[in-house]
Amino acid sequence: MSHRHFLALPLIGLAALLPLRAGHAQTDMPAIDFDSSAILADVIVTAQKIEQTLYQVTGSVSAIDGEFVRQAGSYDFVDLQNYAPNITIQMSPSSSQISMRGIGSLNISPSVDPSVGTVIDGVYYGRSSFLTAFFFDFDQMEMLRGPQGTLFGKNSTSGLLNLSTHAPIETFAASADAIGASNGHKTLRPMLNIPITDRLAVRASANLSHIDGVMFNTTLDREENNPRQSSVRVRARYEPTDDWQIDLNAFHSDQRSNFNLYKLVQIGPAMRALLESFDAQLNTDFDVRQNAANVPAMETSVNDGVSATLNHDISGFLGVQNLNMTAISGYARLRVDARDLDADFSPIPFIRDTLLKPSPYEQISQELRFTGSDDSLFGWGGPIDFIAGLYYFDARFNTSDRFEVQSLGNAAAYVLAAQSDANPNQAPALGGLLGPNPPPALVNLLNTLPLPLLTPENTARFAANVLAPAINGVLGDNLPQSAEVNLDQRSRSYAVFGQLEQFFTEEWAWIGGLRLGLERKQGTASSFSNSFFIPIIADQENFEKTVDRLERDFSPRLGLKWAPSRYSGAYFTWSRGFKSGGFNGLPLNSQTLEYASERASSFEMGAKSRLLSNSLHVSSAVFWTDVKGLQVPFFQSVSPTVGNANGRTYGFEADALWMTPLPGLQLTAAVGYAHARYTDYGCAPAPADAAQTTGGSAQKAPRNCAPGTDESTSQDLTGKPLAFAPQWTASFIPAYTINAYRYGVQTTFALDVLFRDRMYLSTEGADNAVQPPTTILNLRAILAYADQQRWSLIIGAHNLTNRIVLDQYVPQPVAPENLAIVRTDYGRYYSANLSYAFN
C-alpha cells in the first residue's frame, strides 16, 4: 500500500459517521443473541480506567465477550487473535509474545518485557503468561491498540489486553461446562456464586483441562505439547455501605506440558542418515504431526496471586460533582519449575538446555487513583471527565539455566554430518574435521579414493559408528561439558499520571494526559563453564557482572474528540509509550548483556457510529506509529540475545455488527491492515542458513555495525517486514437463530471465516521462515433451553479447511541446513460443550 493510498484511509472512518444521531453501543465480538428481535445493546468497557460505552473511548478497541468465547469453542487466548484485527498472540505458561499492529517482542529471552501490557481486574501483570490461568469464567477481554503508556504505564508501547472476570452477584447461581473434542480435549469448568448476606457475595470457579499433544515424539514414544491445567479462582465483593465497595481476588494455577515443540522439516542427506541411526521413524514431512527428540523436555509452572480493590464514592469532596477514589493492591507470582529444550531438535543426544532451579517472577503493585466528572474545570469551560493517580511496581526475577553437551562423541558426529551437508564439494567424510578451507591437494586425494565412505549416508554411518564411539572411548562420558548462566534481577517503578477530557463546545472536547515515571533495574548476571567445546559452539565466556539501569518514562497524550451524540463520534489522538530496557535472561557472554529502551509515538484517527435505524454498528481507525529502539530478540550462535532497531507501522482497523432485517440473522465482520517495517536495522543478524533462505538473492550488506561485530554474520534489514506481523487480518461470522417455542428450545448456526495474511516467523528475515496466508473455517450449532438458557449444547467443527498453523520457523545454529518448525494446530477436529446452570 502506497503512502498516497494510505492517506485515503481516514475516509473509511469518517464514512461511519454519516447518520450521526444514534442509539446504543455494542461490543465488537458479542455472544450470539438468541432473541431474534433484539436491538444492539450497550456494552461497558474500562479501557480508560473508567466505565464507558465503546463509543466514548477515544481509541481502537476490540471487546470480546466471554460468552462468545464459550460458544466459539476456543481453547485459550491464542484463539482470540482470529477474531480481532491486527493482533497476534502466542502464549504458554512459561513465556508469551503478543503483537499489535505488528509491534511486539519475541519470547526467546525470558527477561524481555512485553510490548503489549496485561491488566486483569485492574491489576497490571508484568508477564502475559499470567493470562493462562484466567481462560474461564471471564466477562470480557478488551484489546486496546496503540501506545497506552499514559494511563497504564510502561511495557504497553503497542497496546494492552484488559481482562475483566465475572464479579459476584446478589443471587445464588451455579453452573458447569463439560467439554470434549476429537483431539483429546477434556475440560470441566464449574462455577458457584453464593450470596452470604445482602452486602457480601462470593464467586468461585475452576478449570480442569487436558488436551492431547500436537505432536507425537517417536523417540520417546509420547505426546508433545499436551497442556494440562488445574486452576481455581475466588472473588468476593463486600459493600459495607452504599459508598464503599471492596473486591478481593485470589487465584492459583498448576500447568504442565511435554515440551518438545520443534519438528525438523529440512535436513541434509548426511544428517538424515545420522539421525535415523538414533530413530528409524524420523519424519520430516510438513503435514505429519510427528517429531523426534531425545530430551524428556517438560514445561511446568505454578502461578498464583491475590489482589484487593477498594472503591469509595466521595462525590462532593472539594466541590467535585462526581468523584471516586480507587485503591488497588496486588501480589502475584509465576514460578516456572521446568523449562527444558532439546536444542538440536533431534533424537541424537547432543545439546540440551534445562533450568538449574525453579525460575520465579514475583511482583507487588499499588495504585491509588481518583476519577470524576464535573460541569466545568474550576468554573472554566464545559463538562469534564478526569483521572489522576499514583503507581508503584516492584518485580523480582531469577533464572538459572544449564546449557549442556550430552556427548562429545555425538557432538563430533553431528558437526561432521552438518559440515558434510553444508560443504558437498569437500571430502564428505572429513570435511567438517578439516575445517572450511582444507588443503586442496588433500581434498583432491580424498575425493579420488574409491571408498564407499565418500557418500553423505556413509559419512553419517562413519560418524555414528566409528567417530562418536572413538571420542567417547578416549574422553569418557563423564567429562563435564556444560555452561551455567544466571540472571538475578529486581525492577522498581514509580509513576504519577493523569488524563483530562473537557468539552469546549457542545460537541467538541480536547484530551490531555501525561505520565511521568522512573524505573530502576538492578541485577547480577553470570556465566561459567569448564568446557573447552561450549565456548566454541556457543560463544560462551566466564564472567560475573553487576548491572544497573535507571530510565525515565515520559508518556503524554493529546487529542480532539467530536461527539455529536452519545453513541456517535470521531477522534484524533497523538500518544507515546515507553518500554524499559533490560538485561539478557540467558547471558552466555557479557558482550550481549544489555539492551536499550523502546519508545513509541503514534497518531490515530477513528470514528464510531450506528446506522440503518440502529441495527448496524460500525467503527474504524487509522494509525501511524514510529518505534525507536524496537527490542528484537534473536539467536546469536545458540545464545538468545536482544538487539535494538527502529520500526514503523501504519494501517487501519474496521469492524461492523449488523442485526439484519431477516429475523434471527446476525452478521459480524472485522478487517485490519498493518504495514510494519524496519526503518533502521542496519546491523541485523543474518539467518544461520543464509545461503539457503534468501532464495539465491544476495542479502543487503550490513552497515553501522558496532566495532568488533562479525559482519559476515550480519545483514541490513532496513525496509523488511517485522516478524509475526501479518499485513491483513479479517473475520466474517454469519449467525442464524431459529426459535422453536413449541419445544422450548432455540437453535443457532454460526460460521467463522477467519483469515490471516502471510507473516515472517523469525526476526532474521529468512524468506522461507514464513507462515503462508491462512483461511480457517469453523462451524458450530448451539441448542439452548429457551427459558433463561438453563442448559445448552454446542457442537463445533473446527479448522474445516485443515490448515497448518505455525508458531516458529528456526534453523539449528550448529547445523544451519536443519530447519525446524513449531506447529500449533490440531488439524480438523470436532467438539461438544454441554452446559447446565442452576439458577
Residue, then its C-alpha position, 0 to 999 in steps of 0.5 A: m500500500s502506497h503512502r498516497h493510498f494510505l492517506a485515503l484511509p481516514l475516509i473509511g472512518l469518517a464514512a461511519l459517521l454519516p447518520l450521526r444521531a444514534g442509539h446504543a453501543q455494542t461490543d465488537m465480538p458479542a455472544i450470539d443473541f438468541d432473541s431474534s428481535a433484539i436491538l444492539a445493546d450497550v456494552i461497558v468497557t474500562a479501557q480508560k480506567i473508567e466505565q464507558t460505552l465503546y463509543q466514548v473511548t477515544g481509541s481502537v478497541s476490540a471487546i470480546d465477550g466471554e460468552f462468545v468465547r464459550q460458544a466459539g469453542s476456543y481453547d485459550f487466548v491464542d484463539l482470540q487473535n482470529y477474531a480481532p484485527n491486527i493482533t497476534i498472540q502466542m502464549s504458554p505458561s512459561s513465556s508469551q509474545i503478543s503483537m499489535r499492529g505488528i509491534g511486539s517482542l519475541n519470547i526467546s529471552p525470558s527477561v524481555d518485557p512485553s510490548v503489549g501490557t496485561v491488566i486483569d481486574g485492574v491489576y497490571y501483570g508484568r508477564s502475559s503468561f499470567l493470562t493462562a490461568f484466567f481462560f474461564d469464567f471471564d466477562q470480557m477481554e478488551m484489546l486496546r491498540g496503540p501506545q497506552g503508556t499514559l494511563f497504564g504505564k510502561n511495557s504497553t508501547s503497542g497496546l494492552l489486553n484488559l481482562s475483566t472476570h465475572a464479579p459476584i452477584e446478589t443471587f445464588a447461581a451455579s453452573a458447569d461446562a463439560i467439554g470434549a473434542s476429537n483431539g483429546h480435549k477434556t475440560l470441566r469448568p464449574m462455577l458457584n456464586i453464593p450470596i452470604t448476606d445482602r452486602l457480601a457475595v462470593r464467586a468461585s470457579a475452576n478449570l480442569s483441562h487436558i488436551d492431547g499433544v500436537m505432536f507425537n515424539t517417536t523417540l520417546d514414544r509420547e505426546e508433545n505439547n499436551p497442556r494440562q491445567s488445574s486452576v481455581r479462582v475466588r472473588a468476593r465483593y463486600e459493600p459495607t455501605d452504599d459508598w464503599q465497595i471492596d473486591l478481593n481476588a485470589f487465584h492459583s494455577d498448576q500447568r504442565s506440558n511435554f515440551n518438545l515443540y520443534k519438528l525438523v522439516q529440512i535436513g541434509p542427506a548426511m544428517r538424515a542418515l545420522l539421525e535415523s541411526f538414533d530413530a528409524q521413524l524420523n519424519t520430516d514431512f510438513d503435514v505429519r504431526q510427528n517429531a523426534a527428540n531425545v530430551p524428556a523436555m517438560e514445561t511446568s509452572v505454578n502461578d498464583g496471586v491475590s489482589a484487593t480493590l477498594n472503591h469509595d464514592i466521595s462525590g462532593f469532596l472539594g466541590v467535585q460533582n462526581l468523584n471516586m477514589t480507587a485503591i488497588s493492591g496486588y501480589a502475584r507470582l509465576r514460578v516456572d519449575a521446568r523449562d527444558l529444550d532439546a536444542d538440536f531438535s533431534p533424537i541424537p543426544f547432543i545439546r540440551d538446555t534445562l533450568l538449574k532451579p525453579s525460575p520465579y517472577e514475583q511482583i507487588s503493585q499499588e495504585l491509588r487513583f481518583t476519577g470524576s466528572d464535573d460541569s466545568l474545570f474550576g468554573w472554566g469551560g464545559p463538562i469534564d471527565f478526569i483521572a489522576g493517580l499514583y503507581y508503584f511496581d516492584a518485580r523480582f526475577n531469577t533464572s538459572d539455566r544449564f546449557e549442556v553437551q550430552s556427548l562429545g562423541n555425538a557432538a563430533a558426529y553431528v558437526l561432521a554430518a552438518q559440515s558434510d551437508a553444508n560443504p558437498n564439494q569437500a571430502p564428505a567424510l572429513g570435511g567438517l574435521l578439516g575445517p572450511n578451507p582444507p588443503p586442496a591437494l588433500v581434498n583432491l586425494l580424498n575425493t579420488l579414493p574409491l571408498p564407499l565412505l565418500t557418500p553423505e549416508n556413509t559419512a553419517r554411518f562413519a560418524a555414528n559408528v566409528l567417530a562418536p564411539a572413538i571420542n567417547g572411548v578416549l574422553g569418557d562420558n563423564l567429562p563435564q561439558s556444560a555452561e551455567v548462566n544466571l540472571d538475578q534481577r529486581s525492577r522498581s517503578y514509580a509513576v504519577f499520571g493523569q488524563l483530562e477530557q473537557f468539552f469546549t463546545e457542545e460537541w467538541a472536547w480536547i484530551g490531555g494526559l501525561r505520565l511521568g515515571l522512573e524505573r530502576k533495574q538492578g541485577t547480577a548476571s553470570s556465566f561459567s563453564n569448564s568446557f573447552f567445546i561450549p565456548i566454541i559452539a556457543d560463544q560462551e565466556n566466564f564472567e560475573k557482572t553487576v548491572d544497573r539501569l535507571e530510565r525515565d518514562f515520559s508518556p503524554r497524550l493529546g487529542l480532539k474528540w467530536a461527539p455529536s451524540r452519545y453513541s456517535g463520534a470521531y477522534f484524533t489522538w497523538s500518544r507515546g509509550f515507553k518500554s524499559g530496557g533490560f538485561n539478557g535472561l540467558p547471558l552466555n557472554s557479557q558482550t550481549l548483556e544489555y539492551a536499550s529502551e523502546r519508545a513509541s509515538s503514534f497518531e490515530m484517527g477513528a470514528k464510531s457510529r450506528l446506522l440503518s435505524n440502529s441495527l448496524h454498528v460500525s467503527s474504524a481507525v487509522f494509525w501511524t506509529d514510529v518505534k525507536g529502539l524496537q527490542v528484537p530478540f534473536f539467536q546469536s550462535v545458540s545464545p538468545t540475545v536482544g538487539n535494538a532497531n527502529g520500526r514503523t507501522y501504519g494501517f487501519e482497523a474496521d469492524a461492523l455488527w449488523m442485526t439484519p432485517l431477516p429475523g434471527l440473522q446476525l452478521t459480524a465482520a472485522v478487517g485490519y491492515a498493518h504495514a510494519r517495517y524496519t526503518d533502521y536495522g542496519c546491523a541485523p543478524a543474518p539467518a544461520d542458513a543464509a545461503q539457503t533462505t534468501g532464495g539465491s538473492a544476495q542479502k543487503a550488506p550490513r552497515n553501522c555495525a558496532p566495532g568488533t561485530d562479525e559482519s559476515t554474520s550480519q545483514d541490513l534489514t532496513g525496509k523488511p517486514l517485522a516478524f509475526a506481523p501479518q499485513w491483513t487480518a479479517s473475520f466474517i461470522p454469519a449467525y442464524t437463530i431459529n426459535a422453536y417455542r413449541y419445544g422450548v428450545q432455540t437453535t443457532f448456526a454460526l460460521d467463522v471465516l477467519f483469515r490471516d495474511r502471510m507473516y515472517l516467523s523469525t526476526e532474521g528475515a529468512d524468506n522461507a521462515v514464513q507462515p503462508p496466508t491462512t483461511i480457517l473455517n469453523l462451524r458450530a450449532i448451539l441448542a439452548y433451553a429457551d427459558q433463561q438458557r438453563w442448559s445448552l449444547i454446542i457442537g463445533a467443527h473446527n479448522l474445516t479447511n485443515r490448515i497448518v498453523l505455525d508458531q516458529y520457523v528456526p534453523q539449528p545454529v550448529a547445523p544451519e541446513n536443519l530447519a525446524i518448525v513449531r506447529t500449533d494446530y490440531g488439524r480438523y477436529y470436532s467438539a461438544n460443550l454441554s452446559y447446565a446452570f442452576n439458577 
